[in-house]
Amino acid sequence: SSPCPAAGSLSEDAERPVDVAAARSFFDHHTELENDFDPAFLDNYADNAVIKVSQVDAGGKPVIVERKIADYRAEQLKALPAAKQKLDTHQYSDIRIEPAKDGRAIVSGKRTSTLSKSSTPFYVVVRTSGSGWKIVEAGPQAAP
C-alpha cells in the first residue's frame, strides 16, 4: 500500500495551514492605514467581501445588515475627510487570531473609538491569495 493519498483525493479546498503571524501583520498594517485616514485601507477588502454593519430598524431595534462592498467603500471614502478633521481613530485590543478553513484566519477583538471612547466587539475574516491578504468578511459582533 502506498503512503501517498489516492489520486484525486486532494482538492484545492484541502486544509491549508494559516500563517497566523502574517495574518496579524496584515491586520496591523490595515489598522495603521485606517488610523492614518489613508483610503488605501479600502483596497484591503476583497471585491466580493461580505460587510456586516449594525443599524437601527424602523422600530428602534438594532439589527445587523449586509452591505455591498462597493457601497461600503463609497461610504467610507465619503466619511474619511470628516473623520480626519475630528481625528476619529480606533484602538484595537484583545486581538485574537484563529486559523480557519481554506487558508482563512478570523481576527477578533475590541475596537474603541478614541473620540467617543465607546468600544464594540469586531471580527474580520482574512484570506491569503495570489494577490496577498484580503479581508473577505467583516462585522461588528463577536466572530462567527
GIGITA-V752325 format. One record per pair of residues at least 6 apart in sequence whose C-alpha atoms are under 7 Angstrom apart, sorted by the first residue. I is the first residue (numbers start at 1). J is the second residue. Records with the same first field share a line. If there is no record, write none. Layout:
I=J, J
This chain:
13=102
14=102
15=101, 102
16=102, 103
17=103
18=99, 103, 104, 105
20=97, 99
23=105
26=133
30=41
33=40, 41
34=41
35=89, 90
37=80, 84
39=77
42=73
44=134, 135
45=134, 135, 136
46=134, 135, 136
47=69
48=69, 136
49=69, 135, 136, 137
50=66, 69, 136, 137, 138
51=66, 67, 68, 69, 137, 138, 139
52=64, 65, 66, 67, 138, 139, 140
53=64, 65, 66, 139, 140
54=62, 63, 64, 65, 140
55=62, 63, 64
56=62, 63
57=63
88=113, 114, 115
89=113, 114
90=111, 112, 113, 114
91=111, 112, 113, 114
92=109, 110, 111, 112
93=109, 110, 111
94=109, 110
95=107, 108, 109
96=107, 108, 109
97=105, 106, 107, 108
98=105, 106, 107
99=105, 106
100=106
103=127, 128
104=125, 126, 127
105=125, 126, 127
106=123, 124, 125, 126
107=123, 124, 125
108=122, 123, 124, 142, 143
109=121, 122, 123
110=119, 120, 121, 122
111=119, 120, 121, 122
112=118, 119, 120
113=119
120=140
121=140, 141, 142
122=139, 140, 141, 142
123=138, 139, 140, 141, 142, 143
124=135, 137, 138, 139
125=135, 136, 137, 138
126=133, 134, 135, 136
127=133, 134, 135, 136
128=134
